[in-house]
Amino acid sequence: MRKVEKGSLQAMNLRMDPPQVSVIIPTYNRAGCLREAVDSVLAQEFRGFELIVVDDGSTDETPQLLREYGSSIRMLRQENRGVSAARNAGIAASRGELIAFLDSDDAWLPGKLARQVEFFRQNPEILICQTEELWVKNGRRVNPGQRHRKRGGMIFEPSLALCLVSPSAVMLRRELFEQVGLFDERLPACEDYDLWLRVSCRFPVGLIETPLIIKRGGHADQLSRARGLDRYRIESIAKLMTDGCLSAAQRVAAAAVLTLKCRLYAGGCRKRGRHAEADRYEQLLRDVSGE
């Protein structure tokens, strides 16, 4: 990744008015890795973008770091409200027809924006696309399992089992949010799983099979490492089943995954003595099965 000189960036970014692409980085107390994420955006070959960094109430050196970039970025700061609220704030402030996200612990390869903008030019009917990714865990390159490989097309059914869309790999048309809504700020985790289910049950997901992002894992503050995440996935599926947007086949698939997740999660609650919580998920299980 080529070195970016801060002084040369003051007038380079956001020359288009409005920009074609709005890039949104939400961050919270990640000053140690945020610079690489920001620099990977500013080093993009495609120049018609604005970069919005939303500081979700960081208490580390994040504000000072971001001020070094001057007018090369737009910095928003809010009280700590979670990653969904941070992304939504960035969306509300954005001006581009196309919107891309980057998690502050990930990074882009230089051709990422150019390839996705060209993809949308060639596929005007597609509302969302993602790229493949390189995985780095604890500083070492690793190969993702087969089940984690990115897919394109109508991917709702396989997405029920695990999240197959990475926020850092996504670009989408602004109008998509008008169709499916924003990130659910009530969810402290699995907010991306929730949104991509709402998207993939309605629309195909485009795929660029070239890895164009570096996805990092293994650090302690990753939301995906938190325990008990299935309760948020259960909530997402249950909410979707009441929205009336699923086809008959999609409802069958969603009910099957919801049943399995409720049964496993309720069983775990029983083992840990959380009987009231187990009762709640067992009741949801009965509601789904019609017992």
Buried (B, 14 or more C-beta within 10 A) or exposed (E): EEEBEEEEBEEEBBEBEEBBBBBBBBBBBBBBBBBBBBBBBBBBEBBBBBBBBBBBBBEBEBEEBBEEBBEBBBBBBEEEBBBBBBBBBBBEBBBBBBBBBBBBBBBBBBBBBBBBBEBBEEEEEBBBBBBBBBBBEEEEEEEBEEEBEBBBEBBBBEBBEEBBBBBBBBBBBBEBBEEBBBBBBEBEBBBBBBBBBBBBBBBBBBBBEEBBBBBBBBBEEEBEEEEEBBBBBBBBBBBBBEEEBBEEEBBEBBBEBBBBBBEEBBEBBBEEEBEEBBEBBBEBBEEBEEE
